Amino acid sequence: MTAKRIIVIGGTGFVGGHLVHRLAALGHRVSVLTRRPERHRDFRIGAKVQLLQGNPYDPAQLADVFAGHDCVVNLVGILNESGRNTFSRAHVDLPRSVVRGMRDASVSRLLHMSALNADVNETHGRYLKTKGEGENLVHQSPGVEVTSFRPSVIFGPGDSFLRRFASLLRALPGPVFPLACADARFAPVYVGDVVTAFVYALEHPATAGQRLDLCGPREYRLGELVEFTAALIGRRTRVLGLPDFAARLQGRIMGWLPGKPFTLDNYYSLKKDSVCGQSALVKMGVAPSSVEAMAPLYLGTNASRARYDEYRSRARRAS
Ligand SMILES: NC(=O)c1ccc[n+]([C@@H]2O[C@H](COP(=O)([O-])OP(=O)(O)OC[C@H]3O[C@@H](n4cnc5c(N)ncnc54)[C@H](OP(=O)(O)O)[C@@H]3O)[C@@H](O)[C@H]2O)c1
């Protein structure tokens, strides 16, 4: 494929780091728009990548930086609100600025990151509702050829999912891990496969107008993933699923703590199983990578490998 000029917003985060790296390796020229370039001085992925400073909420600034690019990628998303950083602002106002900026810069191709279960009709969860509003907004924008991506939880090097459980488990004083929504179901998708889906859409303009659900090859309960992580880091931990009222209360209380480790909105997101009918990856000819295959490569240590193998054979015997 001929090299393209691609601009990524929200490209300094977990998914962005992997995506920008792959795009540059494929020979594309990538601009990464960040609000704070001074925080990303280590974000040097070679001569094909440049960091640009800008306000992604200002359509006029966006039009200036979009000019001359073939494609815009929007990866901005937040899991928790703080101050004026609300879900509506990040998930609806920002995509609105993006499509305005694209129109003024005469750029038509957009790859937009949404989330599985994003839905304007969601009654409680603001994350999922606003993600749904942003997704509809970009798809309904005249002149914008958009493909949107709706992944289940994404895992891989640098994730804040399995790695967060790993650090909580390491800090746990006892063998029991009390867990909210332990029965919530996920089909975690590997970050490398998510990146492959973006590249596929870039190379297949016919995906414009499509909303692509992205899932990994297997479904798990949240509790199962935590036990798996524990085994991987060499801990013998038993998950204790909290009753629903306690999970809800935990969301209320922990939402007030610094860093908001768990919020009521997170609780509402977990009330919906994050699994696909059919993952778009399969239609693209991608065999999605499993948690079992990839997580040991970035979470485990040699010392915990034996404990992990023991866990796997116990799980196999039980199934
Ligand atoms: N990770 C997952 O499991 C998962 C699952 C489903 C969907 N998603 C979606 O995938 C996208 C990427 O996720 P990620 O895990 O890579 O996120 P991330 O690591 O938090 O990175 C997001 C980037 O967005 C920018 N950003 C953050 N808050 C912002 C705000 N309030 N306004 C404007 N820009 C802001 C930041 O860039 P600068 O500070 O450089 O501007 C940040 O590097 C998000 O839209 C997320 O909702 C993620």
The ligand as an SDF file (V2000), in Angstrom:
LIG
                    3D

 48 52  0  0  0  0  0  0  0  0999 V2000
   -7.9690    0.1420   26.9680 N   0  0  0  0  0  0  0  0  0  0  0  0
   -9.1030   -0.5660   26.8370 C   0  0  0  0  0  0  0  0  0  0  0  0
   -9.2840   -1.6650   27.4080 O   0  0  0  0  0  0  0  0  0  0  0  0
  -10.2080   -0.0350   25.9550 C   0  0  0  0  0  0  0  0  0  0  0  0
  -11.3450   -0.8240   25.7130 C   0  0  0  0  0  0  0  0  0  0  0  0
  -12.3610   -0.3110   24.8860 C   0  0  0  0  0  0  0  0  0  0  0  0
  -12.2130    0.9510   24.3000 C   0  0  0  0  0  0  0  0  0  0  0  0
  -11.0900    1.6810   24.5740 N   0  0  0  0  0  0  0  0  0  0  0  0
  -10.9620    3.0090   23.9660 C   0  0  0  0  0  0  0  0  0  0  0  0
   -9.7340    3.0530   23.2470 O   0  0  0  0  0  0  0  0  0  0  0  0
   -9.1970    4.3730   23.2810 C   0  0  0  0  0  0  0  0  0  0  0  0
   -7.7250    4.3270   23.6850 C   0  0  0  0  0  0  0  0  0  0  0  0
   -7.6380    3.7260   24.9620 O   0  0  0  0  0  0  0  0  0  0  0  0
   -6.2530    3.7430   25.7620 P   0  0  0  0  0  0  0  0  0  0  0  0
   -6.3710    2.6670   26.7840 O   0  0  0  0  0  0  0  0  0  0  0  0
   -5.1100    3.7720   24.8200 O   0  0  0  0  0  0  0  0  0  0  0  0
   -6.3700    5.1690   26.4970 O   0  0  0  0  0  0  0  0  0  0  0  0
   -5.2160    5.9990   27.2210 P   0  0  0  0  0  0  0  0  0  0  0  0
   -3.9920    5.1740   27.4170 O   0  0  0  0  0  0  0  0  0  0  0  0
   -5.8380    6.6190   28.4220 O   0  0  0  0  0  0  0  0  0  0  0  0
   -4.8520    7.1350   26.1520 O   0  0  0  0  0  0  0  0  0  0  0  0
   -5.7880    8.0430   25.7000 C   0  0  0  0  0  0  0  0  0  0  0  0
   -5.0880    9.3100   25.2070 C   0  0  0  0  0  0  0  0  0  0  0  0
   -6.1180   10.3070   25.0400 O   0  0  0  0  0  0  0  0  0  0  0  0
   -5.6630   11.5770   25.4670 C   0  0  0  0  0  0  0  0  0  0  0  0
   -6.6340   12.0590   26.4650 N   0  0  0  0  0  0  0  0  0  0  0  0
   -6.8970   11.5270   27.6890 C   0  0  0  0  0  0  0  0  0  0  0  0
   -7.8530   12.2220   28.3200 N   0  0  0  0  0  0  0  0  0  0  0  0
   -8.2100   13.2010   27.4740 C   0  0  0  0  0  0  0  0  0  0  0  0
   -9.1420   14.2510   27.5350 C   0  0  0  0  0  0  0  0  0  0  0  0
   -9.9130   14.4390   28.6150 N   0  0  0  0  0  0  0  0  0  0  0  0
   -9.2470   15.0830   26.4820 N   0  0  0  0  0  0  0  0  0  0  0  0
   -8.4610   14.9300   25.4020 C   0  0  0  0  0  0  0  0  0  0  0  0
   -7.5590   13.9640   25.2720 N   0  0  0  0  0  0  0  0  0  0  0  0
   -7.4310   13.1150   26.2940 C   0  0  0  0  0  0  0  0  0  0  0  0
   -4.2960   11.4280   26.0800 C   0  0  0  0  0  0  0  0  0  0  0  0
   -3.3630   12.0150   25.1630 O   0  0  0  0  0  0  0  0  0  0  0  0
   -2.5810   13.4120   25.4740 P   0  0  0  0  0  0  0  0  0  0  0  0
   -2.5360   13.5710   26.9730 O   0  0  0  0  0  0  0  0  0  0  0  0
   -1.2310   13.1940   24.8630 O   0  0  0  0  0  0  0  0  0  0  0  0
   -3.3520   14.4990   24.8060 O   0  0  0  0  0  0  0  0  0  0  0  0
   -4.0970    9.9040   26.1840 C   0  0  0  0  0  0  0  0  0  0  0  0
   -2.7930    9.5140   25.8320 O   0  0  0  0  0  0  0  0  0  0  0  0
  -10.1200    5.1740   24.1990 C   0  0  0  0  0  0  0  0  0  0  0  0
  -11.0550    5.8710   23.3990 O   0  0  0  0  0  0  0  0  0  0  0  0
  -10.8360    4.1140   25.0120 C   0  0  0  0  0  0  0  0  0  0  0  0
  -12.1140    4.5410   25.4500 O   0  0  0  0  0  0  0  0  0  0  0  0
  -10.0900    1.2280   25.3740 C   0  0  0  0  0  0  0  0  0  0  0  0
  1  2  1  0
  2  3  2  0
  2  4  1  0
  4  5  1  0
  4 48  2  0
  5  6  2  0
  6  7  1  0
  7  8  2  0
  8  9  1  0
  8 48  1  0
  9 10  1  0
  9 46  1  0
 10 11  1  0
 11 12  1  0
 11 44  1  0
 12 13  1  0
 13 14  1  0
 14 15  2  0
 14 16  1  0
 14 17  1  0
 17 18  1  0
 18 19  2  0
 18 20  1  0
 18 21  1  0
 21 22  1  0
 22 23  1  0
 23 24  1  0
 23 42  1  0
 24 25  1  0
 25 26  1  0
 25 36  1  0
 26 27  1  0
 26 35  1  0
 27 28  2  0
 28 29  1  0
 29 30  1  0
 29 35  2  0
 30 31  1  0
 30 32  2  0
 32 33  1  0
 33 34  2  0
 34 35  1  0
 36 37  1  0
 36 42  1  0
 37 38  1  0
 38 39  2  0
 38 40  1  0
 38 41  1  0
 42 43  1  0
 44 45  1  0
 44 46  1  0
 46 47  1  0
M  CHG  2   8   1  16  -1
M  END
$$$$
